[in-house]
C-alpha cells in the first residue's frame, strides 16, 4: 500500500510540475510580446522625433509619462490581481495596451502621441502578475517555491529579452523601407495576438486574497505622482529657479504623508507599508527604484546618442536605425544571459550576493561610458557589461520580493518592484530630458539643430553608474544574509492564507 501511495504521489507531483511548466511556457509568450514593445521603438526614436518636429531631448518625456502612468497603474492592477484573479487583470491590462499601441501608430501630433504612449505603460504589470501566478502555483508543487520562481523568472526574462531583440531588429530594418505609420502599427497587432494567447493558454487560478480596492490610497498616490510629474515638467519649462517648480515638488512629497497614514490604518491597503519596511523587503524595493534610473531612463538617450552625427557635433556614433538595433540587440541578449545565470549565481553566492553582483555590473557598465564612448566597439562593450547585471536584476527583484512577502501579498510585492522601478525611471527620464537640453541655445533650436550636448550624455551615464553602485552598497549592508531562501521563509512562519 505504501508503494502504491508513493507511486500515486509521484504521479500527482509530475502532473503538477507539468501544469506549472505549461503556465511558464504560456507566460513566456506574453513576455516575448512585452519585449517587442520595449525594444521596437528605441532604434526609431530619432525618426519619431523628426516626424513630430521635436528636439531629441523631448523624446525623454514620452518615457517619463509612460513610466509615471506605470508607477500608478502597476500597484493598482497588482492589487486587483490578488483580489479578483491574476489572469483576469492580465487580460484587462493587455486590452488597454493594445488600444494605446494603435493610438501611438495613428497619433497626429506630439500631444496625442504623448497620451497614447503614456497609456501604453499598462504592460508594465504583466511581469509582476506572471511572477505572482508562478509563485502561488509553485507553492502547491514544491517546498522551494522561491527557488522554482527564480528559475521561472529567469526564463520569462530571457523570453522578454528575445522579444526585445526581435522588436529592435525588426524596427531598424522596416523603418528604412516602410512608412513610419505602417512600422508603428506592427507592435499593436502583436499585442492583440498576445491578448488571445493569454485568453486561450493561461489557466484561470482563483484569487488568493480577500478585501477591497483601496480607492482613497489610489487617490493620494495619484495626487503625489501627478504633482511630481508637474514639478519635473516645470523644471524643463521654467527651470530650477522658478518658485512654482519647487512648490510642485514639495507638494508631491507632502501628499505622501496622508497616503502613508491612510495605508497604515487601512486593513486592506493598496501598499502594505509594514510589509514594505520589512528588512527583507525595503532594500529590494529601493534597489528597484534606483535600478529604474538606468534600465528605463537611459534608453532614449542611448538611442539618440548613437544616431548623433559626429561629423557635425564632434561626438556620437552616426549610426542608422538598423545599426542602433545591433547595439540594442547585444544589450538585451546580454540581459537574457544574465537572467538565465540567476539560479546558478544564487546557489553559488546566495540570492543576496547575486543581487549585489548584478548591481555592481550595472554600475561598472555605465561608468565605463565616461572615458569610453567614441566607437561602436566601446559602446557595445559597455552595454554588454551593464546588460548582464540588468538581466540579473530584472529576474531577481520580483522573485526576491515574492519570497519576502506573505502569500496573499505576492501580487502587491512583485507589483511594487515594477511600480517603484518605473517611478525611478520616470524621474530619471525627466531629469535626463532637462540635462540633455541644457546648453542648447534658442538660435540652435530655431535653426533646426536637434542634437543634445555631450555634457548632457555624460550626466546621464554618471547618474546611471552612481545609482547602481548605491544599490550594490545597500544590498550588501542591509539585507539579511539568508534573505529570499527557503530557510528564511520557514523562519518567518506559515503564510496567513493558503496558496491558490
C-alpha positions in Angstrom: 0.0 0.0 0.0 2.8 2.4 0.8 4.4 1.7 -2.5 1.1 2.4 -4.3 0.6 5.6 -2.3 4.1 6.6 -3.2 3.5 6.0 -6.9 0.3 8.0 -6.8 2.1 10.8 -5.0 4.8 10.8 -7.6 2.3 10.8 -10.4 0.4 13.7 -8.9 3.6 15.6 -8.4 4.6 15.1 -12.1 1.2 16.3 -13.2 1.5 19.4 -11.0 5.0 20.1 -12.3 3.8 19.6 -15.9 0.9 22.1 -15.3 3.4 24.6 -13.9 5.6 24.2 -16.9 2.6 24.8 -19.2 1.9 28.1 -17.3 5.5 29.2 -17.6 5.5 28.4 -21.4 2.3 30.4 -22.0 3.6 33.4 -19.9 6.9 33.3 -21.8 4.9 34.0 -25.0 3.4 37.0 -23.2 6.9 38.2 -22.3 8.0 38.0 -25.9 5.3 40.5 -26.8 6.4 42.7 -23.8 9.9 42.6 -25.2 8.7 43.6 -28.6 7.1 46.7 -27.1 10.2 47.5 -25.1 12.7 47.1 -28.0 10.7 48.1 -31.1 10.6 51.9 -30.6 14.1 52.6 -29.3 16.0 52.4 -32.6 13.5 54.7 -34.3 13.2 57.4 -31.6 15.0 59.8 -33.8 12.7 59.1 -36.7 9.7 59.7 -34.4 11.2 62.9 -33.2 11.7 64.2 -36.8 8.2 63.1 -37.7 6.8 65.1 -34.8 9.2 68.0 -35.3 10.6 67.9 -31.8 14.0 68.1 -30.2 15.9 64.9 -29.3 15.7 65.8 -25.6 11.9 65.9 -25.7 11.8 62.2 -26.6 12.5 61.6 -22.9 9.1 63.0 -22.0 7.5 60.0 -23.7 9.3 57.7 -21.4 8.7 59.9 -18.4 4.9 60.0 -19.0 4.6 56.3 -19.7 6.7 55.3 -16.7 4.7 57.6 -14.3 1.5 56.0 -15.5 3.0 52.6 -15.0 4.0 53.6 -11.5 0.4 54.4 -10.6 -1.3 51.6 -12.6 1.0 48.7 -11.5 0.2 48.7 -7.8 -3.5 49.1 -8.6 -3.6 46.3 -11.1 -1.4 44.1 -9.0 -3.8 44.5 -6.0 -6.7 43.8 -8.3 -4.9 40.6 -9.4 -4.6 39.5 -5.7 -8.3 40.2 -5.2 -10.0 39.2 -8.5 -7.6 36.8 -10.2 -4.3 37.4 -12.0 -5.4 36.2 -15.4 -8.4 38.5 -15.5 -6.4 41.5 -14.7 -3.7 40.4 -17.1 -6.3 40.5 -19.9 -7.5 43.9 -18.9 -4.0 45.3 -18.9 -3.4 43.8 -22.3 -6.5 45.3 -23.8 -5.5 48.8 -22.6 -2.0 48.3 -24.0 -3.5 47.2 -27.4 -5.7 50.3 -27.7 -2.8 52.6 -26.7 -0.5 50.9 -29.2 -2.9 51.7 -32.1 -3.0 55.2 -30.7 0.8 55.5 -30.9 0.7 54.5 -34.6 -2.1 56.9 -35.5 -1.3 59.9 -33.3 -1.2 63.1 -35.5 0.9 65.3 -33.1 3.1 65.5 -30.0 0.3 65.8 -27.5 -1.8 62.9 -28.7 1.3 60.8 -29.2 2.3 61.5 -25.6 -1.2 60.5 -24.3 -1.2 57.2 -26.3 2.4 56.4 -25.3 1.6 57.1 -21.6 -1.4 54.7 -21.6 0.7 52.0 -23.3 2.6 51.7 -20.0 -0.2 49.3 -18.7 2.0 46.5 -20.0 4.4 47.1 -17.1 2.2 45.0 -14.8 2.5 41.9 -17.0 5.7 40.5 -15.4 4.6 41.1 -11.8 1.3 39.4 -12.4 3.1 36.5 -14.1 5.6 36.1 -11.2 2.7 36.1 -8.7 0.9 33.4 -10.7 4.0 31.2 -10.9 4.9 31.7 -7.2 1.5 30.8 -6.0 1.3 27.8 -8.3 4.8 26.7 -7.2 3.8 26.7 -3.5 1.5 23.8 -4.3 4.1 21.8 -6.1 7.3 22.1 -4.0 8.7 23.3 -0.7 11.2 25.5 -2.6 8.8 28.0 -4.1 11.4 30.8 -4.1 14.0 28.7 -6.0 11.4 27.5 -8.5 10.2 31.0 -9.0 13.7 32.3 -9.6 14.2 29.7 -12.4 10.9 30.6 -14.0 11.6 34.3 -13.7 14.9 33.7 -15.5 13.1 32.0 -18.3 10.5 34.8 -18.5 13.1 37.5 -18.6 15.0 35.6 -21.3 11.8 35.4 -23.4 11.3 39.2 -22.8 14.9 39.9 -24.0 14.3 37.7 -27.0 11.3 39.8 -27.8 13.3 43.0 -27.4 15.9 41.7 -29.9 13.2 40.8 -32.4 11.5 44.1 -31.9 14.7 46.2 -32.2 16.0 44.4 -35.3 12.6 44.5 -37.0 12.0 48.2 -36.4 15.5 49.1 -37.5 15.1 47.2 -40.8 11.5 48.1 -41.5 11.8 51.9 -40.9 14.1 52.1 -43.9 11.6 50.6 -46.3 8.1 51.3 -45.0 6.2 54.5 -44.0 6.6 55.3 -40.3 2.8 54.8 -39.6 2.9 51.3 -41.0 6.0 50.5 -39.0 4.3 51.7 -35.8 1.2 49.5 -36.4 3.1 46.2 -36.2 3.6 46.1 -32.3 -0.1 47.0 -31.9 -1.1 43.8 -33.8 1.4 41.8 -31.7 -0.4 43.0 -28.5 -3.7 41.9 -30.0 -2.2 38.4 -30.6 -0.9 38.4 -27.1 -4.4 39.0 -25.7 -5.7 35.9 -27.4 -2.7 33.9 -26.3 -3.5 34.8 -22.6 -7.2 34.1 -23.1 -6.6 30.6 -24.5 -3.3 29.3 -23.0 -3.2 30.8 -19.4 -5.3 28.8 -16.9 -7.7 30.6 -14.6 -6.4 30.5 -11.0 -8.6 31.5 -8.1 -7.9 34.8 -6.3 -5.9 34.3 -3.1 -6.8 37.3 -1.0 -10.0 38.9 0.3 -10.8 42.5 0.7 -11.4 45.5 -1.5 -9.6 48.0 -3.6 -8.2 51.0 -1.6 -9.7 53.9 -3.6 -8.6 56.5 -1.1 -5.0 55.2 -1.2 -5.1 55.3 -5.1 -6.3 58.9 -5.0 -3.5 60.1 -2.7 -0.9 58.2 -4.7 -2.2 59.6 -7.9 -2.1 63.1 -6.4 1.5 62.7 -5.4 2.7 61.3 -8.7 0.8 63.9 -10.8 2.3 66.7 -8.7 5.8 65.1 -9.1 5.3 64.9 -12.9 4.1 68.6 -12.9 7.2 69.7 -10.9 9.6 67.8 -13.3 7.8 69.3 -16.3 8.3 72.8 -14.8 12.0 72.1 -14.4 12.1 71.8 -18.2 9.8 74.7 -18.9 10.6 77.3 -16.1 13.9 76.0 -14.7 15.0 75.3 -11.1 14.8 79.0 -10.3 11.0 79.0 -10.5 9.1 79.0 -7.2 6.3 77.0 -8.9 8.7 74.2 -9.7 9.7 73.8 -6.0 6.1 74.2 -4.8 5.0 71.3 -7.0 7.9 69.1 -5.9 7.3 69.9 -2.2 3.5 69.2 -2.6 4.3 65.9 -4.2 6.3 64.9 -1.1 3.7 66.2 1.3 1.0 64.2 -0.4 2.8 61.1 0.6 2.2 61.9 4.3 -1.6 61.3 4.3 -1.1 58.4 1.9 1.2 56.6 4.3 -1.1 57.4 7.3 -4.1 56.0 5.4 -2.3 52.9 4.3 -1.2 52.1 7.8 -4.8 52.5 9.1 -6.5 50.6 6.3 -6.9 46.8 6.8 -6.7 46.3 3.0 -4.2 48.9 1.8 -3.1 49.5 -1.7 0.5 49.3 -0.5 1.2 47.4 2.7 3.6 49.8 4.4 4.5 47.3 7.2 5.5 44.8 4.5 7.5 47.5 2.7 9.6 48.3 5.8 10.4 44.6 6.4 14.3 44.1 6.5 14.0 41.6 3.6 11.8 43.9 1.5 12.8 47.6 1.7 16.3 47.2 0.3 14.8 45.2 -2.7 12.2 47.9 -3.4 14.8 50.8 -3.0 17.1 48.9 -5.3 14.2 48.6 -7.8 13.7 52.4 -7.8 17.4 53.2 -8.3 17.7 50.5 -10.9 14.9 52.1 -12.9 17.2 55.1 -13.5 19.4 53.1 -15.8 17.2 50.3 -17.1 14.3 52.6 -18.1 15.6 56.2 -18.0 18.7 55.7 -20.2 17.0 54.0 -23.2 16.1 57.1 -25.2 19.5 58.9 -24.5 21.4 55.8 -25.7 19.4 55.8 -29.0 19.7 59.5 -29.7 23.5 59.5 -28.9 24.1 56.6 -31.2 22.2 58.4 -34.0 24.1 61.7 -33.5 26.4 62.5 -36.4 30.0 63.0 -35.1 30.9 64.8 -38.3 28.5 67.7 -37.3 28.8 67.6 -33.5 32.2 66.0 -32.8 30.6 63.2 -30.7 28.1 60.4 -31.2 28.3 57.3 -33.4 26.4 58.5 -36.5 24.5 55.2 -36.8 21.4 54.4 -38.8 18.3 52.9 -37.2 19.3 49.5 -38.3 22.7 49.8 -36.8 21.3 51.1 -33.5 19.3 47.9 -33.3 22.6 46.0 -33.2 23.6 47.8 -30.0 20.1 47.1 -28.5 20.3 43.5 -29.6 23.7 43.0 -28.0 22.4 44.7 -24.8 19.2 42.7 -24.5 21.0 39.4 -25.4 23.4 40.0 -22.5 20.3 40.7 -20.3 18.9 37.4 -21.3 22.1 35.6 -20.4 22.2 37.5 -17.1 18.6 36.4 -16.3 19.5 32.7 -17.1 22.5 33.0 -14.8 20.4 33.9 -11.8 19.6 30.4 -10.4 23.3 29.3 -10.6 24.6 32.5 -9.2 22.1 32.5 -6.4 23.2 28.9 -5.4 26.8 29.8 -5.6 26.8 33.2 -3.8 23.3 33.2 -2.1 20.5 35.3 -3.5 21.6 38.4 -1.6 25.1 38.5 -3.1 23.7 37.6 -6.5 21.8 40.9 -6.3 25.0 42.7 -5.2 27.0 41.4 -8.1 24.2 42.3 -10.5 24.1 45.9 -9.3 27.8 46.2 -9.4 27.9 45.1 -13.1 25.4 47.8 -14.0 27.5 50.4 -12.2 30.7 49.4 -14.0 29.0 49.2 -17.4 27.6 52.8 -17.3 30.7 54.3 -15.6 32.8 52.9 -18.4 30.9 55.3 -20.8 32.7 58.3 -19.2 36.1 57.5 -20.8 34.9 55.1 -23.5 32.1 56.3 -25.8 33.9 57.1 -29.0 33.4 53.9 -31.1 30.8 51.3 -31.7 33.1 48.6 -30.1 33.4 50.7 -26.9 29.6 51.3 -26.7 28.9 47.6 -27.3 31.3 46.5 -24.5 29.8 49.0 -22.0 26.2 47.9 -22.8 27.0 44.1 -22.6 28.6 44.6 -19.1 25.6 46.7 -18.0 23.2 44.2 -19.7 24.5 41.2 -17.7 23.8 43.0 -14.5 20.5 44.4 -15.6 19.2 40.9 -16.7 20.1 39.5 -13.3 18.3 42.4 -11.5 15.2 42.2 -13.8 14.8 38.5 -12.9 15.9 38.7 -9.3 13.9 41.6 -8.0 10.3 40.3 -8.5 11.2 36.8 -7.2 13.1 38.3 -4.2 10.1 40.4 -3.4 7.7 37.4 -3.7 9.9 35.4 -1.4 9.9 38.2 1.2 6.1 38.6 1.2 3.2 36.6 2.6 1.3 34.5 0.0 -1.7 36.9 0.0 0.7 39.8 -0.8 2.7 38.3 -3.7 0.9 40.3 -6.3 1.4 43.5 -4.3 5.1 42.8 -3.6 6.0 41.9 -7.1 4.0 44.8 -8.5 5.8 47.2 -6.1 9.1 46.3 -7.7 7.9 47.3 -11.1 6.0 50.3 -9.8 8.9 51.7 -7.8 11.3 50.9 -10.6 9.1 52.9 -13.0 8.9 55.9 -10.6 12.8 55.9 -10.7 12.8 55.6 -14.4 10.2 58.3 -14.9 12.0 60.8 -12.6 15.3 59.9 -14.4 13.7 60.4 -17.8 12.5 63.8 -16.9 15.9 64.7 -15.3 17.7 63.4 -18.3 15.5 65.4 -20.6 16.5 68.6 -18.7 20.2 67.6 -18.7 20.2 66.9 -22.5 18.5 70.3 -23.2 21.0 72.3 -21.1 23.4 74.3 -23.2 21.2 74.2 -26.3 20.7 77.8 -27.5 17.4 79.2 -28.8 19.2 80.0 -32.0 20.2 76.4 -32.4 16.6 75.2 -31.9 15.3 77.8 -34.3 17.9 76.6 -36.9 16.6 73.1 -36.6 19.6 71.7 -34.7 18.2 68.9 -32.6 21.3 67.2 -31.2 21.8 67.2 -27.4 25.2 68.3 -26.0 27.8 65.8 -24.9 27.8 67.2 -21.3 24.2 66.0 -21.1 25.1 62.5 -22.1 27.9 62.4 -19.6 25.5 63.4 -16.9 23.2 60.6 -17.9 25.9 57.9 -17.7 27.2 59.3 -14.4 23.8 59.1 -12.7 23.2 55.6 -14.1 26.5 54.3 -12.7 26.3 56.0 -9.3 22.7 54.9 -8.6 23.6 51.3 -9.5 26.7 51.5 -7.2 24.4 52.7 -4.3 22.2 49.7 -5.0 25.1 47.3 -4.5 26.1 49.0 -1.2 22.5 48.9 0.1 22.1 45.2 -0.7 25.5 44.3 0.8 25.0 46.3 4.0 21.3 46.0 4.9 19.8 42.8 3.5 19.8 39.8 6.0 22.3 37.1 5.0 19.7 34.3 4.4 17.0 36.5 2.8 15.0 35.1 -0.2 15.8 31.5 0.7 13.7 28.5 2.0 15.2 28.8 5.5 14.2 32.5 5.6 10.6 31.6 4.6 10.4 28.9 7.2 11.7 31.2 9.9 9.0 33.7 9.2 6.3 31.1 9.8 3.4 29.9 7.6 1.6 32.3 5.3 -1.7 33.8 6.7 -3.7 32.3 3.8 -3.5 29.1 1.8 -1.8 29.1 -1.6 -4.1 29.4 -4.6 
